[in-house]
Structure formats: C-alpha cells, structure tokens
Amino acid sequence: MKLIAELFRIENQYNVVFDGDVVIEGSRDPETDLARVLEGSGLSGTVTVVDGKTARPRTIINIEKAAKLRAEEGPNAPRFVKYRGQTVGAGPYKPEKGWVDSSIVIATSSGI
C-alpha cells in the first residue's frame, strides 16, 4: 500500500492532509511531525509527501527514521537533530523585533 500525504503551505507554517483528514495544522517541521503521527497510528515504511496544490511529489519519508528526528535552524543551514518530545510548531511564528525607528544615544566625554 502506497502512503500519500498532501502538504499545504499557509504563510510560514504547513498543514498536512493524510487519507482525507487534516492530521497536522500549523507545523514548521511537517515531515517529521507527520512521521510521528503515522508511527503513532501503527504505520511504517515510507510516505510520499505531495504538494497540495499541484500534486507533485516533494519528499519521500522513511517513517521510522524521521519520527526520531526534528529539524532546527543551525548556524549555517537547517539540520536534523534528535527529537526529544518538544512540540514543533506549537506556537505561532513570531518575527524578531527589528531596529526600525530605534534611537541610539551616544555618550560623549563632555556628558552631552
């Protein structure tokens, strides 16, 4: 049996549909989150993740291996690390505050 999941991008997060049901909402790491959901449902082997709009294949995931990992931003590029029970994508994405309209005060030796 060939397992197929559909991936839909919504802003900086992803929703995943498997077997007609939304199994993941708002994930920033949908492939490994999907692997944990499928493994928890007793499925094994591989799952093909296709783009939800075009139906073109994006990724083929080994469920058992991917369920043990999560993606995180590394110093130079994204990387996979061991999954330790964190909920990836549980909170909404919050961009860092920029320096727009910030003021910088420079102290001089005269105290002005």
C-alpha positions as CSV (number, residue, x, y, z in Angstrom):
1,M,0.0,0.0,0.0
2,K,1.5,3.4,-1.0
3,L,1.0,6.1,1.6
4,I,0.5,9.6,0.3
5,A,0.1,12.9,2.3
6,E,-0.7,16.3,0.9
7,L,1.2,19.4,2.1
8,F,-0.4,22.8,2.2
9,R,1.7,26.0,3.0
10,I,-0.1,28.7,4.9
11,E,2.3,31.6,5.5
12,N,5.3,30.3,7.4
13,Q,3.6,27.1,8.5
14,Y,2.2,23.9,7.0
15,N,-0.9,21.8,7.2
16,V,-0.8,18.1,6.3
17,V,-3.7,16.1,5.0
18,F,-3.5,12.3,5.1
19,D,-6.3,9.9,4.0
20,G,-8.7,12.9,3.6
21,D,-8.1,14.2,7.2
22,V,-6.1,17.1,8.4
23,V,-3.5,15.4,10.7
24,I,-1.2,18.3,11.3
25,E,-2.0,22.1,11.5
26,G,0.4,24.9,11.7
27,S,3.7,23.0,11.7
28,R,7.0,24.5,10.9
29,D,8.5,20.9,10.6
30,P,5.8,19.0,8.8
31,E,7.7,16.0,7.5
32,T,9.0,14.8,10.9
33,D,5.7,15.7,12.6
34,L,3.9,13.6,10.0
35,A,6.2,10.7,10.6
36,R,5.4,10.8,14.4
37,V,1.7,10.9,13.7
38,L,1.9,8.0,11.2
39,E,4.1,5.9,13.5
40,G,1.7,6.6,16.4
41,S,-1.1,5.2,14.2
42,G,0.8,2.0,13.7
43,L,2.0,2.7,10.1
44,S,5.5,2.0,8.9
45,G,7.5,2.1,5.7
46,T,7.6,5.2,3.6
47,V,5.1,8.0,2.8
48,T,5.3,10.3,-0.2
49,V,4.5,13.9,0.6
50,V,3.0,15.8,-2.4
51,D,2.3,19.5,-2.9
52,G,-1.4,20.1,-2.0
53,K,-1.9,22.5,-4.9
54,T,0.0,20.8,-7.8
55,A,0.0,17.1,-6.5
56,R,3.7,17.0,-7.5
57,P,5.9,14.8,-5.2
58,R,8.1,16.8,-2.8
59,T,9.6,14.3,-0.4
60,I,9.6,10.5,0.3
61,I,9.9,10.0,4.1
62,N,11.0,6.9,6.0
63,I,8.5,6.9,8.8
64,E,10.6,5.1,11.4
65,K,13.7,7.2,10.9
66,A,12.0,10.6,10.5
67,A,9.9,10.0,13.6
68,K,13.1,10.1,15.7
69,L,14.2,13.5,14.3
70,R,13.2,17.1,14.1
71,A,14.5,20.0,12.0
72,E,16.1,23.1,13.5
73,E,17.9,26.1,12.3
74,G,21.7,25.5,12.5
75,P,24.5,28.1,12.4
76,N,24.8,27.8,8.6
77,A,21.7,25.9,7.4
78,P,18.8,23.8,8.7
79,R,19.8,20.5,10.2
80,F,18.2,17.4,11.7
81,V,18.6,16.7,15.4
82,K,17.3,14.0,17.8
83,Y,13.6,14.5,18.7
84,R,13.2,15.0,22.5
85,G,9.4,15.4,22.9
86,Q,9.2,19.1,22.1
87,T,6.1,20.2,20.2
88,V,7.4,21.7,17.0
89,G,5.3,24.5,15.7
90,A,3.0,24.6,18.8
91,G,3.2,28.4,19.0
92,P,2.6,30.8,16.2
93,Y,5.7,32.2,14.4
94,K,6.8,35.5,16.0
95,P,9.3,37.5,14.0
96,E,12.1,39.1,15.9
97,K,11.7,42.8,16.6
98,G,13.8,44.9,14.2
99,W,15.7,48.1,14.8
100,V,13.3,50.2,12.8
101,D,12.6,53.6,14.5
102,S,15.0,52.8,17.3
103,S,17.1,55.5,18.7
104,I,20.8,55.2,19.6
105,V,22.2,57.5,22.3
106,I,25.9,58.1,22.1
107,A,27.6,59.4,25.3
108,T,30.4,61.8,24.8
109,S,33.2,62.7,27.1
110,S,31.5,66.1,27.7
111,G,28.4,64.3,29.1
112,I,26.1,65.8,26.4
